[in-house]
Amino acid sequence: MMIIMSEIIFAILIVVVILFQAALAAGVPWGEYAMGGKFPGQYPRFMRIICLFQIAVLFLIGFIVLSKSGLLMSAWSAFADTAIWFIIAYLVLGTIMNLMTPSVWERRIWTPVTLLLLITSLVIALS
């Protein structure tokens, strides 16, 4: 039950983060909610391109974690067994960075999201 809940929560949250990055890439003026609020309003062109790269990384993260859980590509299982620990380290750093950001809104919104992604991926990794 705990693993199924972790899979569902992780999948929903990773999609939310991907959609947020897609919105930033599309020019939605939510810059104060990301990157420490360094680019309030609409992101400049180079940051919008970086969002596209972040979307690709987030898809890979989602794919690896959900492959580890058995929801996707069981053929990736051996790779996912190792790769998930790099993702957990990435999420630990992401949680710390979101705790330290000067952007109040980023801290309030993304710290809990990143922490939940970390906890759910850890539950999946240990299953």
JOBEL-V413930 format. One record per helix or strand of 3 or more residues. SS is the DSSP state (a for helix, b for strand). FROM is the first residue (numbers start at 1). LEN is the number of residues. If there is no record, write none. Layout:
((SS	FROM	LEN) (SS	FROM	LEN))
This chain:
((a	2	25) (a	31	3) (a	35	3) (a	45	25) (a	74	27) (a	104	23))
